[in-house]
Amino acid sequence: MPGKCSQCGSKTYLGRTTMHKDSTEIQNIPCTICHECGYEQIGQQAQKKINKLLERAAKEKLKSRLVVM
Ligand SMILES: [Zn+2]
């Protein structure tokens, strides 16, 4: 997944990020981070997972407001 930053074109490295949406927090999301500008890009697969988690969170089906991927 590492490649080029979609913002500035610099090299990226693999990292982890945290996302807040409404009152839900998702931690340890795999992403690529830009060396130059710090832009974090979440891959398609991870994004799909996040969308599902947020759907469940919206329906209050998650046990916790904090999700660790
Ligand atoms: Zn960049």
PDB file of the backbone (N, CA, C, O) and the ligand in Angstrom, with CONECT records:
HET     ZN  A 101       1
ATOM      1  N   MET A   1       0.791  -1.220   0.000  1.00  0.00           N
ATOM      2  CA  MET A   1       0.000   0.000   0.000  1.00  0.00           C
ATOM      3  C   MET A   1       0.834   1.287   0.000  1.00  0.00           C
ATOM      4  O   MET A   1       0.357   2.313  -0.485  1.00  0.00           O
ATOM      5  N   PRO A   2       2.075   1.266   0.534  1.00  0.00           N
ATOM      6  CA  PRO A   2       2.840   2.528   0.502  1.00  0.00           C
ATOM      7  C   PRO A   2       3.064   2.979  -0.936  1.00  0.00           C
ATOM      8  O   PRO A   2       3.254   2.159  -1.834  1.00  0.00           O
ATOM      9  N   GLY A   3       3.040   4.256  -1.136  1.00  0.00           N
ATOM     10  CA  GLY A   3       3.218   4.788  -2.481  1.00  0.00           C
ATOM     11  C   GLY A   3       3.424   6.273  -2.398  1.00  0.00           C
ATOM     12  O   GLY A   3       4.276   6.758  -1.653  1.00  0.00           O
ATOM     13  N   LYS A   4       2.639   6.995  -3.169  1.00  0.00           N
ATOM     14  CA  LYS A   4       2.787   8.443  -3.190  1.00  0.00           C
ATOM     15  C   LYS A   4       1.601   9.130  -2.535  1.00  0.00           C
ATOM     16  O   LYS A   4       0.465   8.660  -2.609  1.00  0.00           O
ATOM     17  N   CYS A   5       1.888  10.235  -1.902  1.00  0.00           N
ATOM     18  CA  CYS A   5       0.845  11.039  -1.272  1.00  0.00           C
ATOM     19  C   CYS A   5      -0.049  11.647  -2.340  1.00  0.00           C
ATOM     20  O   CYS A   5       0.442  12.194  -3.327  1.00  0.00           O
ATOM     21  N   SER A   6      -1.363  11.552  -2.144  1.00  0.00           N
ATOM     22  CA  SER A   6      -2.270  12.106  -3.138  1.00  0.00           C
ATOM     23  C   SER A   6      -2.360  13.627  -3.036  1.00  0.00           C
ATOM     24  O   SER A   6      -2.929  14.285  -3.907  1.00  0.00           O
ATOM     25  N   GLN A   7      -1.788  14.176  -1.959  1.00  0.00           N
ATOM     26  CA  GLN A   7      -1.830  15.629  -1.771  1.00  0.00           C
ATOM     27  C   GLN A   7      -0.611  16.310  -2.374  1.00  0.00           C
ATOM     28  O   GLN A   7      -0.735  17.316  -3.073  1.00  0.00           O
ATOM     29  N   CYS A   8       0.579  15.754  -2.099  1.00  0.00           N
ATOM     30  CA  CYS A   8       1.791  16.453  -2.525  1.00  0.00           C
ATOM     31  C   CYS A   8       2.730  15.584  -3.366  1.00  0.00           C
ATOM     32  O   CYS A   8       3.705  16.098  -3.915  1.00  0.00           O
ATOM     33  N   GLY A   9       2.460  14.282  -3.479  1.00  0.00           N
ATOM     34  CA  GLY A   9       3.277  13.421  -4.329  1.00  0.00           C
ATOM     35  C   GLY A   9       4.529  12.877  -3.668  1.00  0.00           C
ATOM     36  O   GLY A   9       5.326  12.203  -4.320  1.00  0.00           O
ATOM     37  N   SER A  10       4.718  13.159  -2.378  1.00  0.00           N
ATOM     38  CA  SER A  10       5.888  12.643  -1.665  1.00  0.00           C
ATOM     39  C   SER A  10       5.667  11.197  -1.244  1.00  0.00           C
ATOM     40  O   SER A  10       4.564  10.659  -1.341  1.00  0.00           O
ATOM     41  N   LYS A  11       6.758  10.580  -0.771  1.00  0.00           N
ATOM     42  CA  LYS A  11       6.672   9.179  -0.352  1.00  0.00           C
ATOM     43  C   LYS A  11       5.849   9.024   0.931  1.00  0.00           C
ATOM     44  O   LYS A  11       5.833   9.901   1.795  1.00  0.00           O
ATOM     45  N   THR A  12       5.175   7.890   1.020  1.00  0.00           N
ATOM     46  CA  THR A  12       4.384   7.627   2.221  1.00  0.00           C
ATOM     47  C   THR A  12       4.910   6.380   2.913  1.00  0.00           C
ATOM     48  O   THR A  12       5.591   5.560   2.297  1.00  0.00           O
ATOM     49  N   TYR A  13       4.597   6.242   4.178  1.00  0.00           N
ATOM     50  CA  TYR A  13       4.954   5.048   4.941  1.00  0.00           C
ATOM     51  C   TYR A  13       3.711   4.525   5.640  1.00  0.00           C
ATOM     52  O   TYR A  13       2.741   5.255   5.842  1.00  0.00           O
ATOM     53  N   LEU A  14       3.754   3.251   6.006  1.00  0.00           N
ATOM     54  CA  LEU A  14       2.616   2.642   6.678  1.00  0.00           C
ATOM     55  C   LEU A  14       2.537   3.081   8.128  1.00  0.00           C
ATOM     56  O   LEU A  14       3.548   3.140   8.828  1.00  0.00           O
ATOM     57  N   GLY A  15       1.342   3.385   8.569  1.00  0.00           N
ATOM     58  CA  GLY A  15       1.155   3.791   9.947  1.00  0.00           C
ATOM     59  C   GLY A  15      -0.235   3.443  10.428  1.00  0.00           C
ATOM     60  O   GLY A  15      -0.974   2.699   9.783  1.00  0.00           O
ATOM     61  N   ARG A  16      -0.565   3.988  11.553  1.00  0.00           N
ATOM     62  CA  ARG A  16      -1.889   3.748  12.152  1.00  0.00           C
ATOM     63  C   ARG A  16      -2.477   5.083  12.552  1.00  0.00           C
ATOM     64  O   ARG A  16      -1.762   5.998  12.959  1.00  0.00           O
ATOM     65  N   THR A  17      -3.773   5.180  12.433  1.00  0.00           N
ATOM     66  CA  THR A  17      -4.411   6.435  12.797  1.00  0.00           C
ATOM     67  C   THR A  17      -5.677   6.184  13.600  1.00  0.00           C
ATOM     68  O   THR A  17      -6.134   5.049  13.733  1.00  0.00           O
ATOM     69  N   THR A  18      -6.226   7.253  14.126  1.00  0.00           N
ATOM     70  CA  THR A  18      -7.452   7.191  14.914  1.00  0.00           C
ATOM     71  C   THR A  18      -8.485   8.095  14.259  1.00  0.00           C
ATOM     72  O   THR A  18      -8.158   9.178  13.774  1.00  0.00           O
ATOM     73  N   MET A  19      -9.734   7.642  14.248  1.00  0.00           N
ATOM     74  CA  MET A  19     -10.785   8.437  13.632  1.00  0.00           C
ATOM     75  C   MET A  19     -11.921   8.682  14.622  1.00  0.00           C
ATOM     76  O   MET A  19     -12.316   7.786  15.369  1.00  0.00           O
ATOM     77  N   HIS A  20     -12.431   9.891  14.615  1.00  0.00           N
ATOM     78  CA  HIS A  20     -13.582  10.212  15.461  1.00  0.00           C
ATOM     79  C   HIS A  20     -14.761  10.501  14.552  1.00  0.00           C
ATOM     80  O   HIS A  20     -14.659  11.279  13.604  1.00  0.00           O
ATOM     81  N   LYS A  21     -15.859   9.875  14.851  1.00  0.00           N
ATOM     82  CA  LYS A  21     -17.080  10.172  14.072  1.00  0.00           C
ATOM     83  C   LYS A  21     -18.231  10.177  15.057  1.00  0.00           C
ATOM     84  O   LYS A  21     -18.462   9.203  15.774  1.00  0.00           O
ATOM     85  N   ASP A  22     -18.955  11.294  15.082  1.00  0.00           N
ATOM     86  CA  ASP A  22     -19.998  11.476  16.093  1.00  0.00           C
ATOM     87  C   ASP A  22     -19.391  11.169  17.462  1.00  0.00           C
ATOM     88  O   ASP A  22     -18.400  11.795  17.839  1.00  0.00           O
ATOM     89  N   SER A  23     -19.948  10.239  18.201  1.00  0.00           N
ATOM     90  CA  SER A  23     -19.362   9.957  19.518  1.00  0.00           C
ATOM     91  C   SER A  23     -18.590   8.647  19.514  1.00  0.00           C
ATOM     92  O   SER A  23     -18.285   8.102  20.575  1.00  0.00           O
ATOM     93  N   THR A  24     -18.274   8.141  18.341  1.00  0.00           N
ATOM     94  CA  THR A  24     -17.536   6.885  18.237  1.00  0.00           C
ATOM     95  C   THR A  24     -16.080   7.174  17.891  1.00  0.00           C
ATOM     96  O   THR A  24     -15.770   8.055  17.089  1.00  0.00           O
ATOM     97  N   GLU A  25     -15.201   6.405  18.521  1.00  0.00           N
ATOM     98  CA  GLU A  25     -13.784   6.548  18.212  1.00  0.00           C
ATOM     99  C   GLU A  25     -13.261   5.216  17.696  1.00  0.00           C
ATOM    100  O   GLU A  25     -13.470   4.180  18.327  1.00  0.00           O
ATOM    101  N   ILE A  26     -12.588   5.235  16.563  1.00  0.00           N
ATOM    102  CA  ILE A  26     -11.989   4.024  16.007  1.00  0.00           C
ATOM    103  C   ILE A  26     -10.480   4.198  16.039  1.00  0.00           C
ATOM    104  O   ILE A  26      -9.935   5.149  15.480  1.00  0.00           O
ATOM    105  N   GLN A  27      -9.817   3.261  16.705  1.00  0.00           N
ATOM    106  CA  GLN A  27      -8.365   3.355  16.862  1.00  0.00           C
ATOM    107  C   GLN A  27      -7.645   2.289  16.052  1.00  0.00           C
ATOM    108  O   GLN A  27      -8.227   1.280  15.654  1.00  0.00           O
ATOM    109  N   ASN A  28      -6.376   2.541  15.824  1.00  0.00           N
ATOM    110  CA  ASN A  28      -5.502   1.552  15.183  1.00  0.00           C
ATOM    111  C   ASN A  28      -5.909   1.241  13.739  1.00  0.00           C
ATOM    112  O   ASN A  28      -5.829   0.093  13.301  1.00  0.00           O
ATOM    113  N   ILE A  29      -6.333   2.240  13.023  1.00  0.00           N
ATOM    114  CA  ILE A  29      -6.732   2.074  11.626  1.00  0.00           C
ATOM    115  C   ILE A  29      -5.471   2.062  10.758  1.00  0.00           C
ATOM    116  O   ILE A  29      -4.673   2.997  10.821  1.00  0.00           O
ATOM    117  N   PRO A  30      -5.282   1.018   9.951  1.00  0.00           N
ATOM    118  CA  PRO A  30      -4.106   1.015   9.080  1.00  0.00           C
ATOM    119  C   PRO A  30      -4.233   2.100   8.015  1.00  0.00           C
ATOM    120  O   PRO A  30      -5.300   2.289   7.431  1.00  0.00           O
ATOM    121  N   CYS A  31      -3.149   2.800   7.773  1.00  0.00           N
ATOM    122  CA  CYS A  31      -3.182   3.870   6.774  1.00  0.00           C
ATOM    123  C   CYS A  31      -1.772   4.121   6.262  1.00  0.00           C
ATOM    124  O   CYS A  31      -0.804   3.572   6.786  1.00  0.00           O
ATOM    125  N   THR A  32      -1.667   4.946   5.244  1.00  0.00           N
ATOM    126  CA  THR A  32      -0.349   5.414   4.824  1.00  0.00           C
ATOM    127  C   THR A  32      -0.241   6.883   5.208  1.00  0.00           C
ATOM    128  O   THR A  32      -1.206   7.642   5.110  1.00  0.00           O
ATOM    129  N   ILE A  33       0.953   7.266   5.648  1.00  0.00           N
ATOM    130  CA  ILE A  33       1.183   8.640   6.100  1.00  0.00           C
ATOM    131  C   ILE A  33       2.286   9.254   5.248  1.00  0.00           C
ATOM    132  O   ILE A  33       3.295   8.612   4.953  1.00  0.00           O
ATOM    133  N   CYS A  34       2.081  10.481   4.865  1.00  0.00           N
ATOM    134  CA  CYS A  34       3.053  11.169   4.017  1.00  0.00           C
ATOM    135  C   CYS A  34       4.222  11.694   4.844  1.00  0.00           C
ATOM    136  O   CYS A  34       4.020  12.310   5.890  1.00  0.00           O
ATOM    137  N   HIS A  35       5.448  11.448   4.373  1.00  0.00           N
ATOM    138  CA  HIS A  35       6.650  11.949   5.044  1.00  0.00           C
ATOM    139  C   HIS A  35       6.675  13.469   5.033  1.00  0.00           C
ATOM    140  O   HIS A  35       7.127  14.104   5.986  1.00  0.00           O
ATOM    141  N   GLU A  36       6.191  14.029   3.963  1.00  0.00           N
ATOM    142  CA  GLU A  36       6.328  15.460   3.722  1.00  0.00           C
ATOM    143  C   GLU A  36       5.251  16.285   4.429  1.00  0.00           C
ATOM    144  O   GLU A  36       5.564  17.197   5.194  1.00  0.00           O
ATOM    145  N   CYS A  37       3.993  15.962   4.173  1.00  0.00           N
ATOM    146  CA  CYS A  37       2.913  16.811   4.697  1.00  0.00           C
ATOM    147  C   CYS A  37       2.099  16.137   5.796  1.00  0.00           C
ATOM    148  O   CYS A  37       1.238  16.774   6.404  1.00  0.00           O
ATOM    149  N   GLY A  38       2.360  14.855   6.058  1.00  0.00           N
ATOM    150  CA  GLY A  38       1.659  14.182   7.143  1.00  0.00           C
ATOM    151  C   GLY A  38       0.251  13.734   6.802  1.00  0.00           C
ATOM    152  O   GLY A  38      -0.492  13.283   7.674  1.00  0.00           O
ATOM    153  N   TYR A  39      -0.117  13.857   5.535  1.00  0.00           N
ATOM    154  CA  TYR A  39      -1.463  13.458   5.113  1.00  0.00           C
ATOM    155  C   TYR A  39      -1.671  11.955   5.310  1.00  0.00           C
ATOM    156  O   TYR A  39      -0.853  11.141   4.880  1.00  0.00           O
ATOM    157  N   GLU A  40      -2.769  11.606   5.961  1.00  0.00           N
ATOM    158  CA  GLU A  40      -3.072  10.201   6.233  1.00  0.00           C
ATOM    159  C   GLU A  40      -4.112   9.702   5.252  1.00  0.00           C
ATOM    160  O   GLU A  40      -5.173  10.303   5.085  1.00  0.00           O
ATOM    161  N   GLN A  41      -3.788   8.594   4.608  1.00  0.00           N
ATOM    162  CA  GLN A  41      -4.689   8.038   3.607  1.00  0.00           C
ATOM    163  C   GLN A  41      -5.102   6.636   4.044  1.00  0.00           C
ATOM    164  O   GLN A  41      -4.257   5.773   4.284  1.00  0.00           O
ATOM    165  N   ILE A  42      -6.390   6.424   4.143  1.00  0.00           N
ATOM    166  CA  ILE A  42      -6.906   5.124   4.571  1.00  0.00           C
ATOM    167  C   ILE A  42      -7.267   4.313   3.334  1.00  0.00           C
ATOM    168  O   ILE A  42      -7.942   4.810   2.432  1.00  0.00           O
ATOM    169  N   GLY A  43      -6.812   3.054   3.295  1.00  0.00           N
ATOM    170  CA  GLY A  43      -7.059   2.188   2.149  1.00  0.00           C
ATOM    171  C   GLY A  43      -8.529   1.809   2.017  1.00  0.00           C
ATOM    172  O   GLY A  43      -9.317   1.971   2.949  1.00  0.00           O
ATOM    173  N   GLN A  44      -8.879   1.300   0.836  1.00  0.00           N
ATOM    174  CA  GLN A  44     -10.273   0.953   0.557  1.00  0.00           C
ATOM    175  C   GLN A  44     -10.823  -0.091   1.516  1.00  0.00           C
ATOM    176  O   GLN A  44     -11.943   0.031   2.012  1.00  0.00           O
ATOM    177  N   GLN A  45     -10.017  -1.126   1.773  1.00  0.00           N
ATOM    178  CA  GLN A  45     -10.495  -2.209   2.641  1.00  0.00           C
ATOM    179  C   GLN A  45     -10.769  -1.703   4.047  1.00  0.00           C
ATOM    180  O   GLN A  45     -11.798  -2.020   4.646  1.00  0.00           O
ATOM    181  N   ALA A  46      -9.843  -0.918   4.564  1.00  0.00           N
ATOM    182  CA  ALA A  46     -10.012  -0.374   5.910  1.00  0.00           C
ATOM    183  C   ALA A  46     -11.215   0.562   5.935  1.00  0.00           C
ATOM    184  O   ALA A  46     -11.977   0.585   6.901  1.00  0.00           O
ATOM    185  N   GLN A  47     -11.373   1.325   4.870  1.00  0.00           N
ATOM    186  CA  GLN A  47     -12.493   2.270   4.798  1.00  0.00           C
ATOM    187  C   GLN A  47     -13.836   1.537   4.834  1.00  0.00           C
ATOM    188  O   GLN A  47     -14.785   1.988   5.476  1.00  0.00           O
ATOM    189  N   LYS A  48     -13.901   0.397   4.133  1.00  0.00           N
ATOM    190  CA  LYS A  48     -15.132  -0.410   4.142  1.00  0.00           C
ATOM    191  C   LYS A  48     -15.461  -0.884   5.544  1.00  0.00           C
ATOM    192  O   LYS A  48     -16.609  -0.835   5.988  1.00  0.00           O
ATOM    193  N   LYS A  49     -14.414  -1.348   6.236  1.00  0.00           N
ATOM    194  CA  LYS A  49     -14.592  -1.816   7.612  1.00  0.00           C
ATOM    195  C   LYS A  49     -15.109  -0.686   8.495  1.00  0.00           C
ATOM    196  O   LYS A  49     -16.018  -0.866   9.305  1.00  0.00           O
ATOM    197  N   ILE A  50     -14.503   0.477   8.314  1.00  0.00           N
ATOM    198  CA  ILE A  50     -14.896   1.642   9.112  1.00  0.00           C
ATOM    199  C   ILE A  50     -16.356   1.996   8.849  1.00  0.00           C
ATOM    200  O   ILE A  50     -17.113   2.281   9.776  1.00  0.00           O
ATOM    201  N   ASN A  51     -16.741   1.975   7.568  1.00  0.00           N
ATOM    202  CA  ASN A  51     -18.118   2.304   7.223  1.00  0.00           C
ATOM    203  C   ASN A  51     -19.104   1.361   7.909  1.00  0.00           C
ATOM    204  O   ASN A  51     -20.152   1.782   8.399  1.00  0.00           O
ATOM    205  N   LYS A  52     -18.746   0.076   7.935  1.00  0.00           N
ATOM    206  CA  LYS A  52     -19.617  -0.908   8.582  1.00  0.00           C
ATOM    207  C   LYS A  52     -19.710  -0.646  10.084  1.00  0.00           C
ATOM    208  O   LYS A  52     -20.784  -0.708  10.681  1.00  0.00           O
ATOM    209  N   LEU A  53     -18.556  -0.353  10.670  1.00  0.00           N
ATOM    210  CA  LEU A  53     -18.531  -0.064  12.101  1.00  0.00           C
ATOM    211  C   LEU A  53     -19.390   1.156  12.421  1.00  0.00           C
ATOM    212  O   LEU A  53     -20.129   1.171  13.405  1.00  0.00           O
ATOM    213  N   LEU A  54     -19.280   2.176  11.572  1.00  0.00           N
ATOM    214  CA  LEU A  54     -20.030   3.404  11.825  1.00  0.00           C
ATOM    215  C   LEU A  54     -21.526   3.180  11.622  1.00  0.00           C
ATOM    216  O   LEU A  54     -22.351   3.776  12.315  1.00  0.00           O
ATOM    217  N   GLU A  55     -21.868   2.318  10.667  1.00  0.00           N
ATOM    218  CA  GLU A  55     -23.276   1.963  10.461  1.00  0.00           C
ATOM    219  C   GLU A  55     -23.841   1.319  11.719  1.00  0.00           C
ATOM    220  O   GLU A  55     -24.930   1.654  12.184  1.00  0.00           O
ATOM    221  N   ARG A  56     -23.057   0.379  12.254  1.00  0.00           N
ATOM    222  CA  ARG A  56     -23.496  -0.301  13.471  1.00  0.00           C
ATOM    223  C   ARG A  56     -23.554   0.673  14.640  1.00  0.00           C
ATOM    224  O   ARG A  56     -24.454   0.604  15.476  1.00  0.00           O
ATOM    225  N   ALA A  57     -22.593   1.571  14.688  1.00  0.00           N
ATOM    226  CA  ALA A  57     -22.562   2.554  15.772  1.00  0.00           C
ATOM    227  C   ALA A  57     -23.799   3.456  15.689  1.00  0.00           C
ATOM    228  O   ALA A  57     -24.377   3.819  16.714  1.00  0.00           O
ATOM    229  N   ALA A  58     -24.196   3.810  14.474  1.00  0.00           N
ATOM    230  CA  ALA A  58     -25.357   4.680  14.276  1.00  0.00           C
ATOM    231  C   ALA A  58     -26.629   4.006  14.762  1.00  0.00           C
ATOM    232  O   ALA A  58     -27.556   4.671  15.225  1.00  0.00           O
ATOM    233  N   LYS A  59     -26.669   2.698  14.658  1.00  0.00           N
ATOM    234  CA  LYS A  59     -27.837   1.943  15.117  1.00  0.00           C
ATOM    235  C   LYS A  59     -27.689   1.520  16.571  1.00  0.00           C
ATOM    236  O   LYS A  59     -28.509   0.779  17.112  1.00  0.00           O
ATOM    237  N   GLU A  60     -26.614   2.015  17.189  1.00  0.00           N
ATOM    238  CA  GLU A  60     -26.338   1.723  18.589  1.00  0.00           C
ATOM    239  C   GLU A  60     -26.180   0.235  18.850  1.00  0.00           C
ATOM    240  O   GLU A  60     -26.600  -0.272  19.891  1.00  0.00           O
ATOM    241  N   LYS A  61     -25.581  -0.449  17.911  1.00  0.00           N
ATOM    242  CA  LYS A  61     -25.378  -1.882  18.066  1.00  0.00           C
ATOM    243  C   LYS A  61     -23.993  -2.232  18.603  1.00  0.00           C
ATOM    244  O   LYS A  61     -23.695  -3.393  18.884  1.00  0.00           O
ATOM    245  N   LEU A  62     -23.170  -1.227  18.738  1.00  0.00           N
ATOM    246  CA  LEU A  62     -21.842  -1.498  19.275  1.00  0.00           C
ATOM    247  C   LEU A  62     -21.890  -1.438  20.800  1.00  0.00           C
ATOM    248  O   LEU A  62     -22.579  -0.609  21.393  1.00  0.00           O
ATOM    249  N   LYS A  63     -21.145  -2.333  21.399  1.00  0.00           N
ATOM    250  CA  LYS A  63     -21.114  -2.387  22.866  1.00  0.00           C
ATOM    251  C   LYS A  63     -20.366  -1.194  23.431  1.00  0.00           C
ATOM    252  O   LYS A  63     -20.666  -0.704  24.520  1.00  0.00           O
ATOM    253  N   SER A  64     -19.386  -0.739  22.666  1.00  0.00           N
ATOM    254  CA  SER A  64     -18.536   0.330  23.165  1.00  0.00           C
ATOM    255  C   SER A  64     -18.435   1.442  22.132  1.00  0.00           C
ATOM    256  O   SER A  64     -18.568   1.211  20.931  1.00  0.00           O
ATOM    257  N   ARG A  65     -18.196   2.653  22.625  1.00  0.00           N
ATOM    258  CA  ARG A  65     -17.994   3.799  21.740  1.00  0.00           C
ATOM    259  C   ARG A  65     -16.565   3.845  21.228  1.00  0.00           C
ATOM    260  O   ARG A  65     -16.206   4.680  20.398  1.00  0.00           O
ATOM    261  N   LEU A  66     -15.756   2.923  21.745  1.00  0.00           N
ATOM    262  CA  LEU A  66     -14.360   2.886  21.356  1.00  0.00           C
ATOM    263  C   LEU A  66     -14.084   1.569  20.651  1.00  0.00           C
ATOM    264  O   LEU A  66     -14.260   0.500  21.235  1.00  0.00           O
ATOM    265  N   VAL A  67     -13.652   1.640  19.398  1.00  0.00           N
ATOM    266  CA  VAL A  67     -13.383   0.434  18.619  1.00  0.00           C
ATOM    267  C   VAL A  67     -11.909   0.415  18.258  1.00  0.00           C
ATOM    268  O   VAL A  67     -11.356   1.415  17.800  1.00  0.00           O
ATOM    269  N   VAL A  68     -11.276  -0.742  18.473  1.00  0.00           N
ATOM    270  CA  VAL A  68      -9.879  -0.884  18.068  1.00  0.00           C
ATOM    271  C   VAL A  68      -9.821  -1.873  16.916  1.00  0.00           C
ATOM    272  O   VAL A  68     -10.255  -3.017  17.055  1.00  0.00           O
ATOM    273  N   MET A  69      -9.292  -1.443  15.789  1.00  0.00           N
ATOM    274  CA  MET A  69      -9.232  -2.314  14.619  1.00  0.00           C
ATOM    275  C   MET A  69      -8.059  -3.261  14.708  1.00  0.00           C
ATOM    276  O   MET A  69      -7.850  -4.072  13.806  1.00  0.00           O
TER     277      MET A  69
HETATM  278 ZN    ZN A 101       2.014  14.707   1.253  1.00  0.00          ZN2+
END
